[in-house]
């Protein structure tokens, strides 16, 4: 009986150790997934705090993050309607250490684009920047202009 308890304790310690190790090794995809889960369940403030928690340099930008929280907080049901989820628009890799991921965030009234940039200076990814905008409809209209089309056949 005592041996069984000891084994359970050791297994629990090993599992907890593995889970703590994996927390620091998040990929950009995991960071974004966690952001959207927290955004939906806990709100923009907690989601942004955790998004930037992997970057110690962001402690110097607390005013900018506070302003971003306030601005993102305006994307509420009264303004943009119900939140329905997100879809990846594009992923661009500058190198193995820098990546941009742009998402279409689906609200009832209109789509909003969320853009994340991640940087890996050594072994772990960190959030380099986050921004959002509602100009995606203008950009898709612009891309359909004749001067962007290859008319030669």
Secondary structure per residue as TSV (DSSP state, phi and psi in degrees):
chain	resnum	aa	ss	phi	psi
A	1	X	-	360.0	-43.2
A	2	X	H	-67.5	-37.1
A	3	X	H	-63.3	-40.9
A	4	X	H	-63.7	-39.8
A	5	X	H	-64.7	-42.2
A	6	X	H	-62.1	-42.4
A	7	X	H	-63.9	-42.5
A	8	X	H	-61.8	-40.4
A	9	X	H	-64.6	-45.7
A	10	X	H	-62.9	-42.2
A	11	X	H	-63.5	-42.4
A	12	X	H	-62.0	-44.0
A	13	X	H	-62.8	-43.2
A	14	X	H	-63.3	-45.3
A	15	X	H	-62.9	-41.8
A	16	X	H	-64.6	-39.6
A	17	X	H	-62.4	-43.5
A	18	X	H	-63.8	-42.3
A	19	X	H	-66.5	-36.6
A	20	X	H	-68.9	-36.9
A	21	X	H	-64.1	-42.4
A	22	X	H	-71.0	-22.9
A	23	X	H	-61.8	-40.8
A	24	X	T	-76.7	-9.8
A	25	X	T	-106.9	30.1
A	26	X	-	-64.3	140.8
A	27	X	-	-85.2	163.9
A	28	X	H	-56.3	-38.1
A	29	X	H	-62.2	-41.2
A	30	X	H	-68.1	-38.8
A	31	X	H	-63.1	-43.7
A	32	X	H	-66.1	-43.7
A	33	X	H	-59.5	-44.4
A	34	X	H	-63.1	-40.3
A	35	X	H	-58.2	-50.4
A	36	X	H	-68.5	-33.4
A	37	X	H	-63.6	-47.1
A	38	X	H	-68.9	-36.4
A	39	X	H	-58.9	-44.8
A	40	X	H	-73.4	-41.9
A	41	X	H	-88.6	-36.0
A	42	X	H	-119.8	-8.0
A	43	X	-	99.2	168.5
A	44	X	H	-67.5	-33.6
A	45	X	H	-63.2	-51.3
A	46	X	H	-66.5	-39.7
A	47	X	H	-61.2	-43.1
A	48	X	H	-70.5	-39.3
A	49	X	H	-57.9	-46.5
A	50	X	H	-73.2	-31.1
A	51	X	H	-60.7	-42.0
A	52	X	S	-93.2	0.7
A	53	X	T	-66.1	-18.0
A	54	X	T	-87.1	3.4
A	55	X	-	-126.9	102.0
A	56	X	G	-63.4	-21.7
A	57	X	G	-72.8	-17.8
A	58	X	G	-74.0	-11.9
A	59	X	G	-60.8	-23.1
A	60	X	G	-83.4	-8.5
A	61	X	G	-115.8	36.8
A	62	X	H	-62.6	-35.5
A	63	X	H	-64.7	-42.6
A	64	X	H	-65.2	-39.7
A	65	X	H	-68.9	-39.0
A	66	X	H	-61.2	-43.3
A	67	X	H	-64.0	-41.6
A	68	X	H	-62.8	-40.3
A	69	X	H	-60.9	-44.0
A	70	X	H	-64.2	-44.1
A	71	X	H	-65.6	-44.5
A	72	X	H	-66.3	-29.1
A	73	X	H	-65.5	-18.6
A	74	X	T	-74.7	-13.3
A	75	X	-	-81.7	64.9
A	76	X	S	-105.9	177.4
A	77	X	H	-62.9	-30.7
A	78	X	H	-67.8	-30.3
A	79	X	H	-95.9	-48.5
A	80	X	H	-117.5	-2.4
A	81	X	-	87.4	-167.8
A	82	X	-	-67.8	143.0
A	83	X	E	-86.5	129.7
A	84	X	E	-114.3	-5.5
A	85	X	E	128.8	-163.5
A	86	X	E	-147.3	156.1
A	87	X	E	-139.4	141.9
A	88	X	E	-69.0	128.2
A	89	X	E	-91.4	-54.1
A	90	X	E	-154.5	149.3
A	91	X	E	-128.3	125.1
A	92	X	E	-123.1	129.2
A	93	X	E	-108.9	118.9
A	94	X	E	-75.0	-36.0
A	95	X	E	-161.5	-171.5
A	96	X	T	-71.8	-6.7
A	97	X	T	-115.7	-1.3
A	98	X	E	-143.4	127.6
A	99	X	E	-139.5	143.1
A	100	X	E	-116.8	133.8
A	101	X	E	-129.4	124.4
A	102	X	E	-115.7	133.5
A	103	X	E	-125.0	142.5
A	104	X	E	-88.8	116.9
A	105	X	E	-100.6	121.5
A	106	X	E	-93.0	114.9
A	107	X	E	-116.0	161.1
A	108	X	S	-60.9	-42.8
A	109	X	S	-78.2	-41.6
A	110	X	-	-164.6	159.1
A	111	X	E	-81.8	148.1
A	112	X	E	-125.9	140.8
A	113	X	E	-97.9	129.7
A	114	X	E	-109.8	128.4
A	115	X	E	-120.4	126.1
A	116	X	E	-115.4	140.2
A	117	X	E	-123.1	136.0
A	118	X	E	-126.3	144.8
A	119	X	E	-132.0	137.7
A	120	X	-	-123.6	89.9
A	121	X	S	-72.2	-24.5
A	122	X	S	-137.0	-99.2
A	123	X	S	-110.5	-14.3
A	124	X	S	-124.4	142.5
A	125	X	-	-75.5	143.1
A	126	X	E	-134.1	151.7
A	127	X	E	-73.5	122.5
A	128	X	E	-92.0	-42.7
A	129	X	E	-161.6	160.9
A	130	X	E	-143.1	137.8
A	131	X	E	-151.1	164.9
A	132	X	E	-141.1	155.5
A	133	X	E	-159.2	164.4
A	134	X	S	-113.6	22.5
A	135	X	-	-92.5	11.8
A	136	X	H	-63.7	-33.4
A	137	X	H	-67.3	-36.8
A	138	X	H	-65.2	-39.8
A	139	X	H	-68.0	-39.3
A	140	X	H	-69.8	-35.0
A	141	X	H	-64.5	-44.0
A	142	X	H	-61.5	-39.9
A	143	X	H	-67.4	-17.6
A	144	X	T	-89.8	0.6
A	145	X	S	-66.1	149.6
A	146	X	G	-57.3	-39.0
A	147	X	G	-68.5	-9.0
A	148	X	G	-94.0	-12.2
A	149	X	S	-86.4	145.5
A	150	X	-	-88.9	100.7
A	151	X	-	-91.1	-4.6
A	152	X	-	-80.3	133.0
A	153	X	-	-129.3	360.0
